[in-house]
């Protein structure tokens, strides 16, 4: 094998090894081509932490210079989009923006009379309208959806909810029930705008709900964001909830899912678990986990010095030592998710309470999984064009570091690349050693390397040109060397012709 061919072989081997070196820490995401969101590209919406542990997205109502901008909190069990109007300044806090229909060029009246919207605990009333809306995405553009039904709040049930919208101007609901028509909901309207779609999907990678301002997570419209979860998404059919088992602080029982079991551990070896499967409703607008009254004694018996601190509305609040260590896990769709004391021990300024509440009504058996639990999972609301009964909720393990952190993949890529580069350099080094060893002394080369066939029997090399240069260099104007002088240079002596006779090896033809 010639030296050139060997060099090519070593180089090819090095490149092959480099290509075969995988990023050691790269995360592998499995994709299912038959998923309901197949072919859709996620619209990524950055969330803001507002009010009492709630999440908000920026929504524009109207178009162009007439657009009005609002921070609207998100709810998974309210179906309407609700915004406080100019007559409902008491509905908001912190001088949040109020919607003015007179400033919009796309506002349309819709229906007649006052519409009451249940917020679970309390309600708001307002006028129905149609409006062009848009969700602001993380790259600054808007995901626009026209002809959306909105409720312009004019007042609230002051006894129960004197200020229904804390930290924002209203609510964006992701529910499907509680509206006259499916198209009156945000997700249902998408089926009117895109009749060929059988599902509309919204994924959530919630950040810490105590983070006020930005960096409170992301919402992914139309499809899940593959960077936000790992492994497969387990799709679970929604469960039906009897009317008497709808939690009193929710507008509906939308998105209820069957849960295999929960396990509570106190960090000291003590644990308890649910005696049977149950149904839970994921609600991102509430921070706490709500469990039946019968489950609370089992849980809090494992936390030393925990006590009931009172009843807040429809639930019992439990005080716990601020140094408590415990975890609450639940298995949904074959995947287990865990919230720890980092999520569940809340400091209220005078002490600490647990984010695990129990129903004051002993007959209530439905659970609520609030944001303190949901921020430990990647969740997808997959709405069906046939309605809530045919819809599903997807559950997946959160990606390490969250959706915006790709450090593991980057580090893995760097390590893999360096390993491959080291192999390539090693291959070249081995080739150079072989090349050095393969070299022989000049005298030996003269005896062993027969190049006589490269030349004619008698060859004149470098015969002088008329101007004293070499005929081997091009002298015609316009060639690469046309700027050479064509007259003899001072002191230049033409060289005599050099004749080199090459002796042929015996047996070679002349």
N, C-alpha and C positions, 0 to 999 in steps of 0.2 A: 504494500500500500504506500503510495507516495506521501510525502510530508504534507502536501496541501490537502489530500484526501483525509489524512489522519486528523489534521487541524479541524476540518469541517465536521468530522465524526465527533470529536470531543466537544466542539461548540454546540452541535445538535443535541448531544447527550446532556450538556449543561442546561440548555434551554428547556429540554423535556423535564428535567428534574425541577427546574424553576416553576414550570407550569403545573407540575404535579404536586407542589407544596401547598396545601390548603391553608387558609387563615385559621390558625389553631383555635381561636376563640370566637370565630364568626358564628352568628346565630342563624340556623336554618329554619326558614319559614315554609311550611307546607301549604300549598294552594289547591283548592278543590275547584276544578273547572265547572262542576255542576252546582256550585253555590248559588244562592238566589241573587247575589250581586255580581255574578260573572259578567265581565265586559264593562263594568262601571268603574270610573275613576273617582276616588274619594275627594270631596271638597272639604278641606281642613279648616275648621273654625276654632280660633283660639278663645278660650273661656276666661272669664274674670270672676274672682271671688268677691261676692257682695253680701251685704246684709247679715242675716243670721245663718251663716254657713250655707250659702246658696251660690249657684253658678249662673252667670249671665253671658249672653252673646249680644253683639251689636247688630241691630236690625234697622235698616232704613225703610221708611214708608214714603212713597212718592218717588219721583224720578228727577234726574238732573238737578238743577238748582233749586227745585221745589222739594227735594227730598228732606225729610225730617229724621233725625237719628236718635235711637233709643237703646239703652241697655235693658234687655228683657231677661228675667230669670227663667230657668228651664224647669218644666215639670213633666214627668212621664205619665201622669194619670189625669191631667186636664187636657181636653181636646182643643179648646179654643186658643186663639191668639188674642190677648187682652192688653190694651194700652190705656193708661190714664189720660182722660181728656182735659181740656182747659177748665172744665167745671168740677174737676176732682183733684184739686191741689192737695187736699188732705189725704189723698190715697198714697202719696209718695213721701219720701224723706230726702234730705240733702239736696233740695231744689232740683230733683230729677226732671228731665224734660217732659213736657205735656204735649199730647197730640192735638193739633189744630186743623180740622178738616178744611177750613177756609184757605189754608196755605197750600193745599195739595191740588195738583192738576189731574190726579188719577183717582181721587176719592169718588165713590159711588154709594148712594144709599142702598140698603138691602133689607128687605122685610119691613115690618112695621111693629111698633110697640117696643117695650123694654125687654131685654134678654137678661135673665139671671144666670150667673155663672158660679157654680159651687167651687169653693176653694178647699173643700174638706171642712176645716173649721172656719165657718163664716162664708160669705159670698159677696160678690160685687154685682152691680146692675149697670147696664149701659145700652147704647144703641148699636145695632148691627150695621156693618158697612162692608164694602169691597175695596181693596187697596192693592196697589203694586208694592211688593215687599222684596227685600234682599238681605241675606245674611252676609256679613263681612267675613271673608276668609283670611287666613293667616298671611297671604301674599298681598293683601290690600285690595283685592278685587271683591266683587259681590256675586253671590249665587242668588240670582233673581228668580222670583216666582210671582206671576201676575194673578190678579183677580182673587186674592186671598180674602177669606172671611175674617174680619176682625171685630172685636167688641170694644167700643170706645166707652170706658168706664166713666160713669157720672156720679157714682156714689157707692158706698159699701155698707155692710151690716156692721154698724159702728160698735155694737155691743160685743161682737165676737172678734172682729178684725177692724179696729179703728184705723189702722194703716196697713192695708193689704199688701202693698208693694214696698218692701224695705230694701233699699240699696239699688232700686231700679225703677223703671217706668211702667212695668207690666210683666206679662208672662207669655212665653212661647210654650204651648202645650204640644206634647207628642202622643197624646192619647187618641183613641179612635171613637170612643163612645161618649154619650152625653151631648151630642150635636144632632140637629134635625137630619142632616145628610152627611154621608162620609166625606164629601168634598168640602164641608165646612171646617174640617180639621186640616192642619198643615200637611200631614202625611197623606191624607185622603185626597187633597187637592192635586197632589202630584199624579194621581191616576187619571184625573181629568185632563191635565196638561200633557200627559204621556200615556195614552190609552194602551200602548203596546207593553207597558210594564206590568208585571204580575206582583212585584214586591217593591217596596221603598224601604231602604235600610239606613239606619243612623247608629253609628258606633260611638262609644264614649271611653276615653282614657282620662278619667278624672284625676286631678291633682289634689293636693291637700285643700280641703274645703275651708281651712282656716286662713288660707293665703288670700289676703285682700289685694285687689288689683290684678295684674296680669299673672301669667304662669300658674293658672288654676286648672290646667289640663286642656283637652281638646275634644271637640265634637267632629265626627267624620260623617258627612252627608253623602248618601247614595251607596257608599261601600265602606267596609272597614279599611283602616290604614294598616298595611302589613308590618310597618315598623313599630306598631304599638302593641303587638301581641306575639306570642311564640307558640308553635305547635298548631293544632287544628282548633277551629271554633266549633264548639258543641252546640248545635241548634236544638232547643227544647220547645216543644209545643206548649202554648199557653194553657193554663188550667182555668176551669170555670170556678167561680166563687158564688156561693148562695148569697142572696140579697142580705140576709141577716148576718153574714160573715164579712161584709165589706167594712174595712176599718173606718171608724167615724171621722178620722181626720184626713181622709182621701176623697177626692171628687169621684173616683171610680175604682174598680178593681182591675183596670187594664194592666196587661203584661204580667199577671200572676203566673208563677211557675211552680211545678212540683219540686220539692227538695228532698233528697234521700235522707239526710240526717244533719244535725249539728253536733259538734263536740266542743265542750268548754273545758279548758285546762287552766289551773292556777299557777303554773310554773314551779310548783313544789311537789309535783307528782300526783296531785289530786285532779280528777277529771270526772265529767258527767256527760251524758249524751241524750239526745231526744229518743223517746221510746218508740217512735214510729215516724214515717214520712209525713210531710206536711206541705202546706202551700204558703209561699211568700210573694210579696209584691215589691219589686224594685222601684223606689221613688227617689230620684236624685235631688228633689227640692227639700227633703228632710234629712237631717244628719244622723239620726239615731236608728238603732235596731229595736224593733218592738216585738216582744214575745208574749205568749199567753201568761196569765197570772199564775197558772199552775207550774210554769217552768222557772219562774223567778226564784222561789225558795231553793230549788236545786242548784241554781247557778250561784246565788249569793252566799250559800252555805260554804262555798269554797273560797270566799274572799274574807279574810279576817277583818273584823271591825266594820263590816259593811252594814248599813242601816237604811230603812226607808226614810226619805227626807220630805215626802209629801206627794200630793197629786197635782199634776200640771195638765189641766184640761181632761183628756181621756186616759191618761197614763200615769203610772207611778214612777217617780224618780228615786234612784238609789244613790246614797252617798258612799264613797269608798276612800280609803287612804290614798293620798297622792302618790305614794310609793308602790302601789299595787302592781303586781305582775300577773297578767292573765291573757288568754287568747280565746277567740270565738271563731270556729271553723264551720263551714257548711259545704256539703257536696251537692253540686248541681250538674246534671248531665254527665256524671262520671268524673267531674273535675272538682277538686277541693280548693276552697279559697279561705284565707285566714286574715282576720283583723286582730291586732295585738293591742296592748295597753297604750302604745304610741297613738293609736287611733281612738281608743275607747275611754281613756281617762281624761276628763275635761275639767280644767281648772276654771271655776266660776268667780274667782277673786277672793272668796272667803273659805274655800276648800275645794274638794274635787268631787265630781259626780261621775257616774258611769253613763256611757252612751247606750247601754242596754237597758231599755225601759220595759215595763210590764203593763199590760192592759189593766185599767181599773175595773173593767167589766169582766167578770170571771167566765162569761160565756163566749168571749171573743177568742177564736182559735187561729185566726189568720195572722201571719207574721208580716212585718215590713222590714225590708233591708234598705236602710238609708245610705247616704253617701259615705259615712264612716266605714261601712262594709264594702260598698261598691267601688271605692277607689283602690281596692286591692284586686280587682278583676278587670278584664276588658269585656264590655258588654255591648251587644248589638240588638237594637229593636228592629225586627224585620216584619214590617207591616204587609199584610196580604190585601190584594184588591178585593178579596171576598169578605174582608172585615176582620175584627179582632179574633173571632173564634178560629180562623185559619192561620193566624199569625204565629210567629215564633220569636224566642229570645235566644240570642247566641251568647255563649260564655267561653272565655279563653283566658289562659294565663298571661298576665301582663309581661311585656318585654322588660328585661332587666334594664333599669335606669330610665324607663319611660320612653315615650315616643320621640322625644327630641334628643335622646342621648344615644349615640352610636359609638361610644368609646370602645366597647368590647370588640366590635367588628373592626374598628380602625386599628386597635392594638394587635388584634389577631392578624390582620392583613400585613402590618409592618413586620411582625415576627415571622410570618410565613415567607414574606418577600426576602427578609434578611437570610433566612435559612436557605432559600433557593439560590441567592446570590453567593453564599458561602460555598455551596456545592459547585456552582459554575466556576468560581475562582479556583477551587481545588482541582477541577478538571483541567483548567488551563495550566495550572502549576505542574500537574503530572505530565502534560504534553510537553512543556518546556524542558522538564528533566529528561524525558525520553529524547527530545530533539538534541539536547546537549550531549547525551551519551552516544547518540547516533553519528555525531560528527567524527571525522577522522583527520589525520595529519595531511597537509597539502601534498607531500610526496606520495603518500598512499593513494590520494585521490587521483593523482596523475596516472598511477599504474592500474587502478581498478575502475575508474570512471571513463569509459570510452565514449567520447563525444566526436570522434573523427568523422562520423557520418553526417555531422551538422554542416560541414563545409565542403565545397568543391575541392578537387585535387590541388589546385593552386589558386589562392585568393589574395587579392590586393586590398588591404584595408586602409582607408583614409588617404587615397591618392590626392595629390594637391590640386586645388582649383586654380584657375589662372590668376586670381588675385592673392593667392598665398594662403587662403583659408582651407577648409576641409570640404571635400565634395559630399561628405556625409551630412552636412547641415544645409537645409533649404536656403537658397539665396534669391529665389524668385520674389520680386515685389508682391506684397499682398499676402505672403505666408506669415506664419507665426514669427519668423525671424527676419522679416523684411527690413527691420530697422538696423540690422547689422551693416557696418560700413562695407562698401564694395571695392574700396581701394586699400592697398597695403598700408598697415599702420606703421608709424615710425619705429624703427628698431626691430621690426618683425622679420624673422628669417624663415622663409618657406622650408618645410621639412622635406627631406628626401622620401621617396616612396618606400613604404615598408612592405616587404614581401614575406608572407608566412606560408611555408610549405607544411601541409598536414599529412603526416604519415598514416596511411591506412593500415588497419589491422589485417593480418594474414587472412586470406579467404574472403575478404570483402570485395565486391566488384569495383572496378575503377570508375 
